Amino acid sequence: MRYIKSQMKQLVREDVRLQQKLKQLMEEHDLEKGYALKALYHAEVADSGKYMEAYRELDDLK
């Protein structure tokens, strides 16, 4: 599975918890949104992460 920015944005839009984590990453590490999204992907989606199935479902819809 690979990182797709538009899918990750959609996943974050649909989940309040991910929105909070994204905001926290941006503030704690002084990251721009694009970099924080990618970091969130690797932390929560990639490699059997908690949100991997939700991310895959978005991929299947396309």
PAGUDREN-265760 format. One record per residue (C-alpha): residue number from 1; x, y, z; chain. Coordinates in Angstrom, 3 decimals. Example, Ala and Ser with C-alpha at 12.3 -4.5 7.8 and 13.67 -1.06 7.14 Angstrom:
! residues 2
<node><pos>1</pos><c1>12.300</c1><c2>-4.500</c2><c3>7.800</c3><unit>A</unit></node>
<node><pos>2</pos><c1>13.670</c1><c2>-1.060</c2><c3>7.140</c3><unit>A</unit></node>
This chain:
! residues 62
<node><pos>1</pos><c1>0.000</c1><c2>0.000</c2><c3>0.000</c3><unit>A</unit></node>
<node><pos>2</pos><c1>1.308</c1><c2>3.426</c2><c3>-0.846</c3><unit>A</unit></node>
<node><pos>3</pos><c1>0.743</c1><c2>6.932</c2><c3>0.441</c3><unit>A</unit></node>
<node><pos>4</pos><c1>-1.748</c1><c2>9.023</c2><c3>-1.517</c3><unit>A</unit></node>
<node><pos>5</pos><c1>-2.130</c1><c2>12.543</c2><c3>-0.186</c3><unit>A</unit></node>
<node><pos>6</pos><c1>-5.754</c1><c2>13.025</c2><c3>-1.300</c3><unit>A</unit></node>
<node><pos>7</pos><c1>-6.821</c1><c2>9.768</c2><c3>0.354</c3><unit>A</unit></node>
<node><pos>8</pos><c1>-5.046</c1><c2>10.663</c2><c3>3.558</c3><unit>A</unit></node>
<node><pos>9</pos><c1>-6.718</c1><c2>14.079</c2><c3>3.604</c3><unit>A</unit></node>
<node><pos>10</pos><c1>-10.111</c1><c2>12.424</c2><c3>3.174</c3><unit>A</unit></node>
<node><pos>11</pos><c1>-9.400</c1><c2>9.913</c2><c3>5.945</c3><unit>A</unit></node>
<node><pos>12</pos><c1>-8.435</c1><c2>12.735</c2><c3>8.317</c3><unit>A</unit></node>
<node><pos>13</pos><c1>-11.535</c1><c2>14.750</c2><c3>7.372</c3><unit>A</unit></node>
<node><pos>14</pos><c1>-13.741</c1><c2>11.796</c2><c3>8.315</c3><unit>A</unit></node>
<node><pos>15</pos><c1>-12.143</c1><c2>11.065</c2><c3>11.697</c3><unit>A</unit></node>
<node><pos>16</pos><c1>-12.018</c1><c2>13.548</c2><c3>14.568</c3><unit>A</unit></node>
<node><pos>17</pos><c1>-9.288</c1><c2>11.613</c2><c3>16.358</c3><unit>A</unit></node>
<node><pos>18</pos><c1>-7.004</c1><c2>11.785</c2><c3>13.327</c3><unit>A</unit></node>
<node><pos>19</pos><c1>-7.706</c1><c2>15.515</c2><c3>13.025</c3><unit>A</unit></node>
<node><pos>20</pos><c1>-6.510</c1><c2>15.971</c2><c3>16.595</c3><unit>A</unit></node>
<node><pos>21</pos><c1>-3.399</c1><c2>13.856</c2><c3>16.007</c3><unit>A</unit></node>
<node><pos>22</pos><c1>-2.579</c1><c2>15.817</c2><c3>12.851</c3><unit>A</unit></node>
<node><pos>23</pos><c1>-2.893</c1><c2>19.113</c2><c3>14.690</c3><unit>A</unit></node>
<node><pos>24</pos><c1>-0.756</c1><c2>17.780</c2><c3>17.535</c3><unit>A</unit></node>
<node><pos>25</pos><c1>1.970</c1><c2>16.610</c2><c3>15.125</c3><unit>A</unit></node>
<node><pos>26</pos><c1>2.011</c1><c2>19.979</c2><c3>13.398</c3><unit>A</unit></node>
<node><pos>27</pos><c1>2.348</c1><c2>21.864</c2><c3>16.679</c3><unit>A</unit></node>
<node><pos>28</pos><c1>4.813</c1><c2>19.566</c2><c3>18.458</c3><unit>A</unit></node>
<node><pos>29</pos><c1>7.218</c1><c2>19.175</c2><c3>15.567</c3><unit>A</unit></node>
<node><pos>30</pos><c1>6.542</c1><c2>22.455</c2><c3>13.771</c3><unit>A</unit></node>
<node><pos>31</pos><c1>5.589</c1><c2>20.632</c2><c3>10.570</c3><unit>A</unit></node>
<node><pos>32</pos><c1>3.707</c1><c2>21.842</c2><c3>7.537</c3><unit>A</unit></node>
<node><pos>33</pos><c1>0.429</c1><c2>20.041</c2><c3>6.916</c3><unit>A</unit></node>
<node><pos>34</pos><c1>1.765</c1><c2>17.946</c2><c3>4.017</c3><unit>A</unit></node>
<node><pos>35</pos><c1>4.645</c1><c2>16.571</c2><c3>6.063</c3><unit>A</unit></node>
<node><pos>36</pos><c1>2.424</c1><c2>15.993</c2><c3>9.090</c3><unit>A</unit></node>
<node><pos>37</pos><c1>-0.047</c1><c2>14.046</c2><c3>6.913</c3><unit>A</unit></node>
<node><pos>38</pos><c1>2.731</c1><c2>11.793</c2><c3>5.701</c3><unit>A</unit></node>
<node><pos>39</pos><c1>4.013</c1><c2>11.242</c2><c3>9.237</c3><unit>A</unit></node>
<node><pos>40</pos><c1>0.480</c1><c2>10.433</c2><c3>10.383</c3><unit>A</unit></node>
<node><pos>41</pos><c1>0.132</c1><c2>7.955</c2><c3>7.530</c3><unit>A</unit></node>
<node><pos>42</pos><c1>3.266</c1><c2>6.110</c2><c3>8.600</c3><unit>A</unit></node>
<node><pos>43</pos><c1>2.251</c1><c2>6.164</c2><c3>12.264</c3><unit>A</unit></node>
<node><pos>44</pos><c1>-1.421</c1><c2>5.198</c2><c3>11.970</c3><unit>A</unit></node>
<node><pos>45</pos><c1>-2.018</c1><c2>3.568</c2><c3>8.566</c3><unit>A</unit></node>
<node><pos>46</pos><c1>1.052</c1><c2>1.854</c2><c3>7.107</c3><unit>A</unit></node>
<node><pos>47</pos><c1>2.267</c1><c2>-1.547</c2><c3>8.285</c3><unit>A</unit></node>
<node><pos>48</pos><c1>-1.019</c1><c2>-2.822</c2><c3>9.755</c3><unit>A</unit></node>
<node><pos>49</pos><c1>-1.822</c1><c2>0.410</c2><c3>11.551</c3><unit>A</unit></node>
<node><pos>50</pos><c1>-5.098</c1><c2>1.117</c2><c3>13.280</c3><unit>A</unit></node>
<node><pos>51</pos><c1>-6.578</c1><c2>2.972</c2><c3>10.284</c3><unit>A</unit></node>
<node><pos>52</pos><c1>-5.267</c1><c2>0.688</c2><c3>7.533</c3><unit>A</unit></node>
<node><pos>53</pos><c1>-8.670</c1><c2>-0.831</c2><c3>6.722</c3><unit>A</unit></node>
<node><pos>54</pos><c1>-10.372</c1><c2>2.552</c2><c3>6.486</c3><unit>A</unit></node>
<node><pos>55</pos><c1>-7.603</c1><c2>3.741</c2><c3>4.167</c3><unit>A</unit></node>
<node><pos>56</pos><c1>-7.961</c1><c2>0.629</c2><c3>2.006</c3><unit>A</unit></node>
<node><pos>57</pos><c1>-11.706</c1><c2>1.166</c2><c3>1.726</c3><unit>A</unit></node>
<node><pos>58</pos><c1>-11.046</c1><c2>4.636</c2><c3>0.311</c3><unit>A</unit></node>
<node><pos>59</pos><c1>-8.679</c1><c2>3.063</c2><c3>-2.200</c3><unit>A</unit></node>
<node><pos>60</pos><c1>-11.327</c1><c2>0.517</c2><c3>-3.228</c3><unit>A</unit></node>
<node><pos>61</pos><c1>-13.875</c1><c2>3.272</c2><c3>-3.862</c3><unit>A</unit></node>
<node><pos>62</pos><c1>-11.657</c1><c2>4.773</c2><c3>-6.571</c3><unit>A</unit></node>
